[in-house]
């Protein structure tokens, strides 16, 4: 689908704001729906069932931020549509998050302070809707990064839409309910294994209106957690990711996967990843970050993955197995 430029809007994130570390998260596996270069981010977006191409351009500074958003589509959007889209972008990327208290609280922390200085203005956010994030969470279950990437690539190329804008081609996520004519068997043919049933059941639940993301955003953490755990195929690990990335809870931290346990053991305790620190001890250690424990770990975690872009970290490569 060839898209044309239809709108240009400007957003002012709450300062400080670092463009590159907010939009590009090196720990996220490649999904084929985005492209990054310093100062620019291309992203496909399914908004209200319409396929869009978005170009984000940094036109400000960390302490005087300004964000240009160029919208590409195959239709002429209404002002209401553009306003709704802009609000959704601000929410998902957490552009109005106030980081001042977090920075003040840990300005003398030996581990965190230098990382905050390096990534000052990094907002924790994610471009995916709840539905999209859940699909990604399902393909991440019990699989290596390489295997997860293969499964997601097969799904988005089969059910997504290839969009062309600005001379690049990216796939756009399908809308909830678009798998209504897909059988569990046809999903299994994409080599997603047992996850086919979870994907199909999840799509059916969203299509039937059994879960409403906007409604859940207005709820407190525990009602959100309870509602999410009712979804077929969704466990504690996926919910933990959702509550931070999708619902922006900065303090919820009650689960660590075996893979993350190994990495945390190395970066926080210099322990051998093959002989990791006990999960209970890791969770107890993170308590020192209080109401910001998830955000604090996010900063340290992202710093590690940015290092990987420029340094050879054999111990990490062994664990990733891309």
BASEBA-470503 format. One line per field, with one value per residue (C-alpha): residue number from 1; residue in three letters; x, y, z. Coordinates in Angstrom, 2 decimals. Layout:
! BASEBA-470503
num = [NUM | ...]
residu = [ALA | ...]
u = [X | ...]
v = [Y | ...]
w = [Z | ...]
***
This chain:
! BASEBA-470503
num = [1 | 2 | 3 | 4 | 5 | 6 | 7 | 8 | 9 | 10 | 11 | 12 | 13 | 14 | 15 | 16 | 17 | 18 | 19 | 20 | 21 | 22 | 23 | 24 | 25 | 26 | 27 | 28 | 29 | 30 | 31 | 32 | 33 | 34 | 35 | 36 | 37 | 38 | 39 | 40 | 41 | 42 | 43 | 44 | 45 | 46 | 47 | 48 | 49 | 50 | 51 | 52 | 53 | 54 | 55 | 56 | 57 | 58 | 59 | 60 | 61 | 62 | 63 | 64 | 65 | 66 | 67 | 68 | 69 | 70 | 71 | 72 | 73 | 74 | 75 | 76 | 77 | 78 | 79 | 80 | 81 | 82 | 83 | 84 | 85 | 86 | 87 | 88 | 89 | 90 | 91 | 92 | 93 | 94 | 95 | 96 | 97 | 98 | 99 | 100 | 101 | 102 | 103 | 104 | 105 | 106 | 107 | 108 | 109 | 110 | 111 | 112 | 113 | 114 | 115 | 116 | 117 | 118 | 119 | 120 | 121 | 122 | 123 | 124 | 125 | 126 | 127 | 128 | 129 | 130 | 131 | 132 | 133 | 134 | 135 | 136 | 137 | 138 | 139 | 140 | 141 | 142 | 143 | 144 | 145 | 146 | 147 | 148 | 149 | 150 | 151 | 152 | 153 | 154 | 155 | 156 | 157 | 158 | 159 | 160 | 161 | 162 | 163 | 164 | 165 | 166 | 167 | 168 | 169 | 170 | 171 | 172 | 173 | 174 | 175 | 176 | 177 | 178 | 179 | 180 | 181 | 182 | 183 | 184 | 185 | 186 | 187 | 188 | 189 | 190 | 191 | 192 | 193 | 194 | 195 | 196 | 197 | 198 | 199 | 200 | 201 | 202 | 203 | 204 | 205 | 206 | 207 | 208 | 209 | 210 | 211 | 212 | 213 | 214 | 215 | 216 | 217 | 218 | 219 | 220 | 221 | 222 | 223 | 224 | 225 | 226 | 227 | 228 | 229 | 230 | 231 | 232 | 233 | 234 | 235 | 236 | 237 | 238 | 239 | 240 | 241 | 242 | 243 | 244 | 245 | 246 | 247 | 248 | 249 | 250 | 251 | 252 | 253 | 254 | 255 | 256 | 257 | 258 | 259 | 260 | 261 | 262 | 263 | 264 | 265 | 266 | 267 | 268 | 269 | 270 | 271 | 272 | 273 | 274 | 275 | 276 | 277 | 278 | 279 | 280 | 281 | 282 | 283 | 284 | 285 | 286 | 287 | 288 | 289 | 290 | 291 | 292 | 293 | 294 | 295 | 296 | 297 | 298 | 299 | 300 | 301 | 302 | 303 | 304 | 305 | 306 | 307 | 308 | 309 | 310 | 311 | 312 | 313 | 314 | 315 | 316 | 317 | 318 | 319 | 320 | 321 | 322]
residu = [UNK | UNK | UNK | UNK | UNK | UNK | UNK | UNK | UNK | UNK | UNK | UNK | UNK | UNK | UNK | UNK | UNK | UNK | UNK | UNK | UNK | UNK | UNK | UNK | UNK | UNK | UNK | UNK | UNK | UNK | UNK | UNK | UNK | UNK | UNK | UNK | UNK | UNK | UNK | UNK | UNK | UNK | UNK | UNK | UNK | UNK | UNK | UNK | UNK | UNK | UNK | UNK | UNK | UNK | UNK | UNK | UNK | UNK | UNK | UNK | UNK | UNK | UNK | UNK | UNK | UNK | UNK | UNK | UNK | UNK | UNK | UNK | UNK | UNK | UNK | UNK | UNK | UNK | UNK | UNK | UNK | UNK | UNK | UNK | UNK | UNK | UNK | UNK | UNK | UNK | UNK | UNK | UNK | UNK | UNK | UNK | UNK | UNK | UNK | UNK | UNK | UNK | UNK | UNK | UNK | UNK | UNK | UNK | UNK | UNK | UNK | UNK | UNK | UNK | UNK | UNK | UNK | UNK | UNK | UNK | UNK | UNK | UNK | UNK | UNK | UNK | UNK | UNK | UNK | UNK | UNK | UNK | UNK | UNK | UNK | UNK | UNK | UNK | UNK | UNK | UNK | UNK | UNK | UNK | UNK | UNK | UNK | UNK | UNK | UNK | UNK | UNK | UNK | UNK | UNK | UNK | UNK | UNK | UNK | UNK | UNK | UNK | UNK | UNK | UNK | UNK | UNK | UNK | UNK | UNK | UNK | UNK | UNK | UNK | UNK | UNK | UNK | UNK | UNK | UNK | UNK | UNK | UNK | UNK | UNK | UNK | UNK | UNK | UNK | UNK | UNK | UNK | UNK | UNK | UNK | UNK | UNK | UNK | UNK | UNK | UNK | UNK | UNK | UNK | UNK | UNK | UNK | UNK | UNK | UNK | UNK | UNK | UNK | UNK | UNK | UNK | UNK | UNK | UNK | UNK | UNK | UNK | UNK | UNK | UNK | UNK | UNK | UNK | UNK | UNK | UNK | UNK | UNK | UNK | UNK | UNK | UNK | UNK | UNK | UNK | UNK | UNK | UNK | UNK | UNK | UNK | UNK | UNK | UNK | UNK | UNK | UNK | UNK | UNK | UNK | UNK | UNK | UNK | UNK | UNK | UNK | UNK | UNK | UNK | UNK | UNK | UNK | UNK | UNK | UNK | UNK | UNK | UNK | UNK | UNK | UNK | UNK | UNK | UNK | UNK | UNK | UNK | UNK | UNK | UNK | UNK | UNK | UNK | UNK | UNK | UNK | UNK | UNK | UNK | UNK | UNK | UNK | UNK | UNK | UNK | UNK | UNK | UNK | UNK | UNK | UNK | UNK | UNK | UNK | UNK | UNK | UNK | UNK | UNK | UNK | UNK | UNK | UNK | UNK | UNK | UNK | UNK]
u = [0.00 | 1.51 | 0.93 | 1.08 | 1.78 | -1.54 | -0.70 | 2.09 | 1.72 | 4.06 | 4.16 | 6.06 | 7.14 | 7.71 | 11.36 | 13.80 | 13.23 | 15.80 | 14.51 | 16.66 | 16.52 | 12.77 | 11.88 | 14.61 | 14.88 | 17.73 | 16.45 | 13.24 | 13.62 | 13.21 | 9.55 | 9.68 | 7.30 | 9.84 | 13.15 | 15.51 | 18.39 | 19.64 | 17.05 | 14.43 | 12.02 | 9.68 | 6.79 | 3.68 | 0.53 | -2.92 | -5.25 | -9.00 | -8.53 | -6.64 | -3.08 | -0.69 | 2.95 | 4.46 | 7.73 | 8.98 | 11.68 | 13.59 | 13.45 | 14.28 | 16.78 | 16.73 | 15.74 | 13.67 | 12.00 | 9.96 | 8.71 | 7.57 | 5.16 | 4.47 | 1.45 | 1.22 | -2.03 | -4.10 | -7.02 | -7.64 | -7.98 | -10.37 | -9.18 | -10.80 | -8.84 | -5.53 | -6.24 | -7.08 | -3.92 | -1.73 | -3.14 | -2.53 | 1.08 | 1.64 | 0.18 | 2.03 | 5.42 | 4.83 | 5.84 | 4.44 | 6.06 | 7.68 | 11.11 | 12.27 | 11.53 | 13.08 | 16.26 | 16.39 | 15.86 | 18.79 | 21.20 | 23.75 | 23.11 | 26.42 | 24.92 | 22.05 | 23.37 | 25.89 | 23.30 | 20.73 | 23.30 | 23.97 | 20.31 | 18.73 | 15.27 | 14.69 | 10.98 | 9.75 | 7.14 | 6.11 | 4.43 | 2.14 | -1.49 | -2.51 | -3.63 | -0.39 | 1.74 | -0.12 | 0.56 | 4.25 | 4.19 | 2.78 | 5.53 | 8.13 | 6.93 | 9.44 | 11.49 | 14.88 | 15.00 | 15.70 | 12.72 | 10.43 | 11.56 | 10.83 | 7.34 | 6.44 | 7.81 | 5.63 | 2.54 | 2.92 | 3.78 | 0.69 | -1.88 | -0.33 | -0.13 | 3.04 | 3.15 | 5.37 | 6.18 | 9.23 | 10.88 | 10.82 | 8.62 | 7.41 | 4.68 | 1.72 | 0.03 | -3.40 | -6.42 | -8.09 | -10.57 | -8.72 | -7.93 | -11.61 | -11.25 | -7.95 | -8.12 | -5.82 | -4.45 | -3.59 | -1.80 | 0.14 | 1.21 | 3.17 | 5.31 | 4.09 | 3.42 | 1.14 | 0.89 | -1.57 | -4.45 | -3.52 | -3.29 | -6.65 | -8.39 | -6.93 | -8.10 | -11.58 | -11.72 | -10.81 | -13.17 | -16.01 | -15.24 | -14.41 | -11.48 | -11.24 | -7.80 | -9.09 | -11.34 | -8.45 | -6.23 | -8.60 | -8.33 | -5.82 | -3.02 | -4.72 | -7.93 | -5.76 | -3.65 | -6.69 | -8.36 | -5.23 | -4.65 | -8.12 | -6.99 | -6.25 | -2.54 | -1.46 | 0.70 | 2.54 | 5.54 | 3.47 | 1.35 | 4.48 | 5.69 | 2.23 | 1.84 | 5.05 | 5.19 | 1.48 | 0.00 | 3.06 | 3.31 | 6.83 | 6.95 | 5.40 | 8.10 | 7.16 | 8.41 | 11.77 | 12.10 | 15.03 | 16.64 | 16.41 | 17.55 | 20.85 | 21.34 | 20.35 | 22.74 | 25.59 | 24.92 | 23.88 | 26.04 | 28.77 | 27.62 | 28.13 | 24.92 | 25.06 | 24.98 | 22.52 | 21.41 | 18.08 | 15.02 | 13.87 | 17.21 | 17.05 | 13.54 | 14.62 | 17.59 | 15.36 | 13.23 | 15.84 | 14.52 | 11.12 | 8.30 | 10.65 | 12.04 | 10.75 | 11.87 | 15.30 | 15.87 | 14.64 | 17.39 | 20.08 | 18.72 | 18.52 | 22.04 | 23.29 | 21.59 | 22.89 | 26.37 | 25.78 | 25.30 | 28.88 | 30.73 | 31.28 | 29.71 | 30.28 | 28.44 | 25.33 | 25.48 | 25.57 | 22.35 | 20.55 | 21.21 | 19.71]
v = [0.00 | 3.32 | 6.11 | 9.87 | 12.65 | 13.87 | 15.75 | 17.30 | 17.96 | 19.14 | 17.90 | 19.33 | 16.52 | 17.41 | 18.33 | 16.78 | 14.58 | 12.47 | 11.51 | 8.53 | 6.61 | 7.18 | 5.89 | 3.35 | 0.58 | -1.72 | -4.55 | -4.85 | -7.48 | -6.34 | -6.47 | -5.10 | -2.24 | 0.44 | 1.95 | 4.18 | 6.48 | 9.20 | 11.93 | 10.12 | 7.25 | 5.65 | 3.60 | 2.00 | 2.43 | 0.87 | 3.54 | 2.96 | 0.19 | 2.40 | 1.75 | 4.66 | 5.45 | 7.85 | 9.74 | 11.22 | 13.88 | 15.46 | 19.22 | 20.30 | 19.83 | 17.75 | 20.78 | 22.44 | 19.50 | 19.63 | 16.67 | 16.74 | 13.98 | 13.47 | 11.29 | 9.18 | 7.51 | 6.47 | 8.63 | 12.17 | 12.02 | 14.27 | 16.68 | 14.45 | 11.46 | 13.36 | 14.68 | 11.18 | 9.79 | 12.49 | 11.81 | 8.09 | 8.70 | 10.90 | 8.22 | 5.23 | 6.93 | 8.50 | 11.91 | 13.91 | 11.84 | 14.05 | 12.59 | 15.34 | 13.54 | 10.30 | 12.14 | 14.06 | 10.89 | 9.05 | 11.88 | 10.43 | 6.74 | 5.16 | 2.84 | 4.89 | 8.47 | 8.09 | 6.26 | 8.98 | 11.55 | 9.60 | 9.01 | 12.09 | 12.57 | 8.92 | 8.13 | 4.56 | 3.80 | 1.44 | 1.96 | -1.07 | -1.19 | -3.66 | -6.13 | -5.82 | -6.12 | -9.26 | -10.88 | -10.02 | -11.39 | -14.69 | -15.19 | -14.39 | -17.24 | -20.06 | -19.14 | -17.72 | -14.22 | -15.70 | -18.04 | -15.22 | -13.01 | -15.79 | -16.33 | -12.64 | -12.11 | -14.95 | -13.53 | -9.91 | -10.84 | -13.08 | -10.89 | -7.42 | -4.91 | -3.82 | -0.04 | 2.13 | 5.72 | 7.92 | 5.30 | 2.63 | -0.42 | -1.54 | -3.92 | -2.63 | -4.67 | -6.06 | -4.84 | -6.86 | -9.27 | -9.54 | -13.18 | -14.16 | -16.22 | -17.76 | -21.23 | -22.54 | -24.95 | -22.14 | -20.30 | -23.45 | -23.60 | -20.41 | -22.43 | -20.72 | -24.05 | -24.21 | -20.40 | -20.66 | -21.41 | -18.49 | -16.07 | -17.18 | -17.04 | -13.60 | -12.21 | -13.62 | -12.00 | -8.58 | -8.93 | -9.73 | -6.59 | -8.59 | -6.32 | -2.55 | -0.96 | 2.58 | 1.37 | -0.47 | 2.63 | 4.33 | 1.50 | 1.04 | -1.51 | -4.46 | -4.35 | -4.10 | -7.04 | -9.17 | -8.40 | -9.13 | -12.49 | -13.56 | -13.46 | -16.83 | -17.61 | -14.60 | -15.33 | -13.34 | -12.56 | -11.01 | -9.05 | -7.65 | -6.29 | -4.92 | -3.03 | -1.14 | -0.72 | -0.35 | 1.01 | 2.93 | 1.65 | 2.59 | 0.57 | -2.81 | -5.48 | -8.98 | -11.32 | -12.19 | -14.72 | -17.19 | -15.29 | -11.96 | -13.55 | -14.40 | -10.91 | -9.13 | -11.36 | -10.29 | -6.55 | -6.03 | -8.61 | -9.53 | -13.12 | -15.88 | -15.98 | -19.77 | -19.61 | -16.74 | -14.96 | -16.25 | -14.42 | -13.63 | -11.96 | -9.93 | -8.70 | -7.79 | -5.86 | -3.85 | -2.73 | -0.07 | 1.85 | 2.16 | 3.62 | 3.86 | 0.33 | -0.62 | 2.69 | 2.43 | -1.07 | 0.13 | 2.77 | 0.27 | -2.35 | 0.04 | 1.30 | -2.28 | -2.75 | 0.56 | -0.61 | -3.75 | -1.59 | -0.30 | -2.97 | -6.71 | -8.33 | -12.08 | -13.07 | -11.21 | -12.55 | -16.06 | -15.40 | -13.65 | -16.21 | -14.02]
w = [0.00 | -1.11 | 1.39 | 0.93 | 3.39 | 4.80 | 8.01 | 10.02 | 13.73 | 16.47 | 20.04 | 23.00 | 25.34 | 28.98 | 29.49 | 29.83 | 26.79 | 24.95 | 21.52 | 20.58 | 23.86 | 24.16 | 20.71 | 20.05 | 22.65 | 21.56 | 23.77 | 21.70 | 18.99 | 15.40 | 14.37 | 10.81 | 11.64 | 12.53 | 11.53 | 13.49 | 12.76 | 15.12 | 15.33 | 13.22 | 13.85 | 11.30 | 12.67 | 11.22 | 13.27 | 13.18 | 14.52 | 14.59 | 12.06 | 9.56 | 8.43 | 8.89 | 8.39 | 10.91 | 10.81 | 14.08 | 13.84 | 16.71 | 16.15 | 19.71 | 22.50 | 25.68 | 27.80 | 25.08 | 23.34 | 20.17 | 18.19 | 14.57 | 13.54 | 9.84 | 9.09 | 5.92 | 4.84 | 1.83 | 2.97 | 4.18 | 7.99 | 9.87 | 12.53 | 15.15 | 13.86 | 13.97 | 17.47 | 18.69 | 17.07 | 18.63 | 22.09 | 21.63 | 20.59 | 23.65 | 25.91 | 24.50 | 24.42 | 27.84 | 26.47 | 29.38 | 32.14 | 34.79 | 35.59 | 37.97 | 41.26 | 40.01 | 39.08 | 42.35 | 44.40 | 42.82 | 41.99 | 44.44 | 43.78 | 42.78 | 40.17 | 38.82 | 38.86 | 35.98 | 33.87 | 34.49 | 33.41 | 30.22 | 29.33 | 30.86 | 29.35 | 28.38 | 28.75 | 29.21 | 26.60 | 23.83 | 20.43 | 20.70 | 21.72 | 24.41 | 21.73 | 19.78 | 22.90 | 23.94 | 20.56 | 20.92 | 24.47 | 23.25 | 20.66 | 23.32 | 25.55 | 26.02 | 22.97 | 22.07 | 20.60 | 17.16 | 17.37 | 18.56 | 15.67 | 13.18 | 14.55 | 14.61 | 11.10 | 9.81 | 11.52 | 10.43 | 6.85 | 6.67 | 8.42 | 8.45 | 5.62 | 3.86 | 3.71 | 1.55 | 2.51 | 2.27 | 0.10 | 2.80 | 3.26 | 6.68 | 7.81 | 9.81 | 12.54 | 11.82 | 13.80 | 16.58 | 15.03 | 11.73 | 12.51 | 12.63 | 9.45 | 10.53 | 12.03 | 14.73 | 12.11 | 9.68 | 12.48 | 13.35 | 9.70 | 10.43 | 12.84 | 16.01 | 17.74 | 20.76 | 20.68 | 17.75 | 20.14 | 22.42 | 19.50 | 18.12 | 21.51 | 22.23 | 18.89 | 19.51 | 22.97 | 21.61 | 18.64 | 21.05 | 23.07 | 26.21 | 26.97 | 26.50 | 26.74 | 27.27 | 30.08 | 31.73 | 31.59 | 34.04 | 36.58 | 39.38 | 39.19 | 40.91 | 38.81 | 35.70 | 36.80 | 37.61 | 34.28 | 32.26 | 33.97 | 32.82 | 29.21 | 27.65 | 27.49 | 29.56 | 32.60 | 35.30 | 33.10 | 30.31 | 32.80 | 34.44 | 31.08 | 30.28 | 33.53 | 32.86 | 29.09 | 28.32 | 31.56 | 32.82 | 36.39 | 37.47 | 40.69 | 39.86 | 39.90 | 41.02 | 38.32 | 36.75 | 33.93 | 33.96 | 31.05 | 32.84 | 36.08 | 34.42 | 33.01 | 36.24 | 38.19 | 35.96 | 35.83 | 39.47 | 41.26 | 38.76 | 39.21 | 36.66 | 34.55 | 34.68 | 38.48 | 38.92 | 42.07 | 43.41 | 42.10 | 45.65 | 46.37 | 43.15 | 43.92 | 47.46 | 46.06 | 43.71 | 46.65 | 47.39 | 44.37 | 46.06 | 43.99 | 41.02 | 41.06 | 37.61 | 36.10 | 37.76 | 36.40 | 32.99 | 32.90 | 33.88 | 31.47 | 28.52 | 29.21 | 28.86 | 25.48 | 24.16 | 25.16 | 23.12 | 20.01 | 20.34 | 22.30 | 22.07 | 25.14 | 24.68 | 27.87 | 26.71 | 23.15 | 24.57 | 26.46 | 23.60 | 20.89 | 18.16]
***
